[in-house]
Amino acid sequence: MTISRRARLLAAALCAVALPVLTGCAAAAPAVPPGPPPAATAPLTPADVSAWLDGMVPAALDRTGIAGAAVTVVRDGEVVAAGGYGVAGDDGAPVDPAATLFRVGSVSKVATAVAVLQQVEQGRIDLDADVRRYLDFPLPLRFEPPVTMRHLLTHTAGFEERVRGMIVFDGDPGPVRDTVATAPPP
């Protein structure tokens, strides 16, 4: 069984987004042009994926001082492997990939990148086009060149970090779109 182009793109997206978070490195990896498709490989088995995760994730957690993580690998809509690593809270309970809840926070970067890259693959999004092409509200152009989807996915758009008003503990902060449309970050 060979690994499809879609699977390679998905794996690349996951590595580009998730590994910097796990390793504490925020620098974007340089773009590498795709090479020839790989030769036929052995089938991807749950045991192989689990063994790889078991060898990689605990070391990454130790190296970065992260208390715990839940990892699930999905292929063609089916769970290939799932694992809990480290502890889930102050009580030292182990992470259970089926039951431990995490704040979505930075984890949403992976899902967002995968969704965007699927749209790129389908020809609906150009990673290097002005992102304002895809917005239904005006976004001021504060500098040249314009912000692109590639900038947004690699956190190189130049926006100031701002969470005030976007994270609330009581009530609903409202759609992020409304905040960005009415008061975009500098």
N, C-alpha and C positions, 0 to 999 in steps of 0.2 A: 504494500500500500504506500503510495507517495503522499507527501504533505502538499496540499493544495496551496495555490497562491494566496487565497483568503486566509488559510490557517497561518501561513508565514507572516502575512500582514498583521494578523491579530496578535501573534506571538511578539512581533516587533513592537507593536503598539503597547502591549503589556510590559515588555521589558523597558521601553523608553519612558513609560510613565510610572510603573510600579517600582522598578529597581532603584531609581533615584530616591524615592520616598523611603524605601527600606534601608538603603545604604547611606542616606543623609547627604547625597550629592545632588545638587539642584541644577547643575550645568547640563545644557541640552547636548545630546550626542550629535556629531556632524552627520549630515545626510549622506547616505551611502547608496550609490546607484544599484539597482537590483542586478544580480548576476544571473548566470544560467540556472535553470531549475536544478535542485539537488538530484543526485542519483537515487534510485529506489532505496528505501530504508526499511528497517524492520518495523512492524506495526507498533503504534503507540498503545502501550498497555497501562491499565491503572497501576499495576505494580511498579512499572518503570517511573511513572509520573510521581507516585507517592514516595519512592526511594529518592528521586531527585529533590522533591520538596523537603523531605526529612533531612537531607544533607545540606540544603541551602538555607532554608528559612531560620532554623535555630541559630546558626552562625551569624546571619544578618541581624537578627534581633539582639544577640549578645554584643555584636560590634557597635550597634547604634543605640543601645540602651532602651530599646522599645520593649515594653512589658509583655505584649502578646499580640497575636495575629491569627486570623482565620483565613484560610486560602482554599478556594474552590476552583478547579479547572474544569471547564465545560467545552465539549467539542460536539458540534452538530446538534446542539440542544440537549445533550446528555452529559451528566456529571461523570467525569473521568476519575477524579480524585478529589478528596476534601480532607483537610487536616486542621487541627487546632494546635497552636504552638504558644508556649509561654503561659502567663497567667492573665486572668480576666479582670482582676480588681484587687483592692487592698487586702481582701481576705485570702489571697493566694490560690483561689480556685482556678483549675486549668481551663484554658480556652476550649470550648466545645463548638466545632464549626456549625453544628445544627441549632445551637441554642444561645450562644453568646452574642449579645448585641453590641455594636460599636457605633459611635456617632459617625455619620456618613462622611463629613469633612472631606479630606483629601482623597478618600477612596473613590469619590465620584469622578475624579480625574480619569481613572481607568475606563469607567463606563462611558464617559463623554468622549474620550479619545477613540474608543472602539466604534461608537456610533458615528462619529465624524468620519473616520476612515472608511466605514461601510458606505457612507454617502459619497466619499471621494471615489471609491471603487466603482460606484454606480454612475459616476459622471455628474453628480448633482452639486458637488462642492469642489472648488479649486483651492488647494491649500495656499497658493501664492497670490490669490486675488484679494482686492480690497474687501475687508469683512463687511463694510457698509452695504455691499451688494446683497447680503443676506438678512439685513435688518429691516424692520418695518417702522423704524424711527430714525431721526437724524442723529449721527454721532459726530461731534466736532472733530475735524482733522487738526490736531495740535502740532504735528510735525510730519515731515516727509521721511521716508516713504510711508504710505498708509499702512495701517495695521492689517495683518493677514490672519487667516485661520491658523497657519503654521506658527505665527507669533503667539497666538492665544494658547495653542496646545503645548508650546514649549516654554510658556511663561516669560516670553521676551517681548511683549507688546509695549512695555514701558509704563504701564499704568501703576499708580501708587496703590499699595495694599490698603484696603479699607473694608472693615467689617461692621462699622458702626451702623446700627439700624437694620442690618441684614441677619444678625443672629439675636434672637430674643428668647427668653426663657418662659415668658407668659404670653399667650396669644399667638397671633400669626403675623410675621413680618411683611407678608404680602409677596407678590411675585417679584423675583429678582429683576425681571424685565422692566418693571415699573421703576425700580430704583435706578437702573442703568439708563433708562430713557429720560428720566427727569433730573438726575444728578449723577452723570457719569464721573468716574474717578479721574483726577487730573493725570 
